Amino acid sequence: MIRIETDDPARPDVHSLLSEHLADMFATSPAESVHALDHSALSHESITFWTAREDGVLLGCGALKALSPGHAEIKSMRTTAQARGRGVATRMLEHIVAEAGRRGFELLSLETGTEEYFAPARRLYARHGFTECPPFADYTLDPNSVFMELPLSTK
């Protein structure tokens, strides 16, 4: 059974996955267009970090960063190579969206890349109702970035 729980980004297996994530980001995008966070940045008090695990084995991670009282951002969605195709990213995304709604956020945003490498991520977000939007927070227009948002129901 896959369990999603808050976790420590500095935990050795997570640190390794995040290092792999950053390496891939720098390999596929110009340095000025890489907005992924390392394990120390993901430990900031404005960020909640989760991992997906099965029998203790790391399958993926994701984070929610509070930008303002009504606005949050998805950060550091990543699935391990061994877990790809098992629905881990979908489960993590659904968890983050539900948690953002539970916390009363009205808008959930994200930034991802324009390169073909990021096409599966863009499709995942679109399938879950995210639509393209202008840059948000401190982001600026960048031909290597796609910005997406999802209005949340705060019933």
N, C-alpha and C positions, 0 to 999 in steps of 0.2 A: 504494500500500500504506500502510495506517495503522500508524504506529509510536508506541508509548507509551514515553516515556523520562523520567527525572528531569529537572527543569528549574528555572529560576529564576523565582519568582513576580513578581520585579521587572522581568522582561523586558518591553519595551514592549507587545507584543501581548497578553501574559498579563495585565499590569497593567490593560490596557483591558478585557479580559474579566472580570476580578475586580471592577473598578469597576462594570461593568454588572450583575454578579451582586449586589453589595451594594445597588445602586440598586433592583433588582427586589425584593430581600428587604425593604427599608424601605418599598417601595410596596405590598407585599402583607401585611405583618405589623406589629403595633405595635413600636416601637423596642425595648421591653424583651424582646420575643420573638425578636429577630434575633440569631442566634448565628454567622452567617457571619464568616469571618476576612478581613482585608484582606491585601495582599501582604506587608506587613512581619511580621504575625503568622504568616503561612504560612512565613516564613523561619526560624522557631524551630527549634532543634536537635532537638526532640521530634517534628518533622513532616517527612515525606518528601512531596515535591510532584512530581506527574507531569503532563505534557501529552500529548495525542494530536495527532499532526500527519500530514499527507499532503503529500508534496513540499514540506515546510517550512511549510505553511499550518496554523495553529492550528485545531483542531477542537473541543477540549475539555480539561478538566483535572479533577484529583481529588487528594486528599491522604489520608495515613494519619498519625494522631496517636497516639503511644504514651501511654497513660494510666497503665499499671502494667506490670510484667513480663508479665502474662498477658492484658491488656486493651488494645484499641486502638479508635480512633474514626475513621470516615470523615468527612472535611471537604471542603467546597468542590467538590463534584461539579457541573460545569457544562459544557454543550455550546453551541457557537456557534449562532446562529440558522440560519446557512447549512448546518450539519452535522446538524441535527435530523432524525430519521427514518432515519439511516444506521447505527444500531447503535453509535455512538460511546460513549454512556453505558453500554451493556451491556459493551462491551469494556473500558472503564475500570473498571467495577465488578468484573468478573471478574479484572482485573489486580490491583486492590487486595486483593480477597479472597485470591487466590493468594499474594500477597506477604505478607499478614498471617499466613497459615498457614505459609509458609516461614520467617518470623521467629519462629515458635513461639507466637504469640498464641493463646489459647484462646477468646477471645470478641471479637467485632467488633460495635461499637455505632454508632448514628447518631441524629441528631435531624433532623427535617424538619418542615414546616409542616402544619397541618390544613386550610388554605384549599384551594379547588378548584384553584388555581394549582399546588399541590404534588401533586395526584392522580397525574400520570404518574410522578413520582419514587416515591411510595408503592407504586404498582403494580410498578415496576421492582424495588424492593427485595423486595417480597413474592414476585415470580416467582423470585427468587434465594434464597429460603428465610428471609429476615428475618421476624421476628414482633415484634409490639408487646410492649413491656416497660415497666417503671417507669423514671422518670428515673435516670440514672447520672452518675457523676463529680460535677461541681458543678451539674448541672441540677436544677431544681425543677419540680414539677407546673405546667403552663401549658396553658390551654385552646387555645393557638395552636401547641402543639408535639406531635408524635408521636415517641415514642422506639421504636427498633427494635433488635433484636440478632440475631446469627447465631453459634451455637457453632461453633468451628472444630475440625477434626480435626488433631491435632498428631502424626501418625505419623512 
